Amino acid sequence: IQQMAAARGSNPLPFLSRKAHRNIAPYIILPLLVIAITGFIHRYCELVLWKERRQISWLMKLHQFSYARGFSVVYTTFIFLGVLVMASSGIKMANYSRLLIIPKTLRQTHNLVAVISVGLLLLTAFTGWLYRFLRNVAGYDKEAIHWLLHVHQFNFSHEYPVVTVIYSFILLAVVSMISITGAAIWIRVYTASWRRS
């Protein structure tokens, strides 16, 4: 018992623990999936199907959760902080010696996909949050910070719009894989805990 207490007390950052990772996950998985799905569909409709922005504005409203003044800033802040904590705690827990082998379990698959894509997820969440914050809170003009959207969407060439569609699809695939494997691990852990109790 003393060793367990010492181990708990030795962690100066409790929000980076396995327990914190597991407890935060259910609150961040669904919003992340909604963001990834709406982001991909919006890019696909606009750049492949040539839909006008007003026709798919509801997708961007759902993507940013901009249903009332200030909502989008709060929402994107929640997403960015959630991704940051999940990524930081995940990196801290990852078993890097097993990343070079073919994953055989849900946890190994989850770890592999998360570690490979963590930079991509953090960059996308950060640029999305920063753009919303600078526009809605700091009052920056859209043109002055439009470059942030280009980074957020991986949209650096008007000649090859398919690149940003592929990028958003990769993000959707990554978020889906992390969410599905994470949810399965979460259910298994809590089911085992419930059975023991």
Secondary structure by P-SEA (a helix, b strand, c coil): caaaaaaaaacccccccaaaaaaaccccaaaaaaaaaaaaaaaaaacccccccccaaaaaaaaccccccaaaaaaaaaaaaaaaaaaaaaaaaccccccccccccaaaaaaaaaaacaaaaaaaaaaaaaaaaaaccccccccccaaaaaaaacccccccaaaaaaaaaaaaaaaaaaaaaaaaaaaaaaaaaaaac
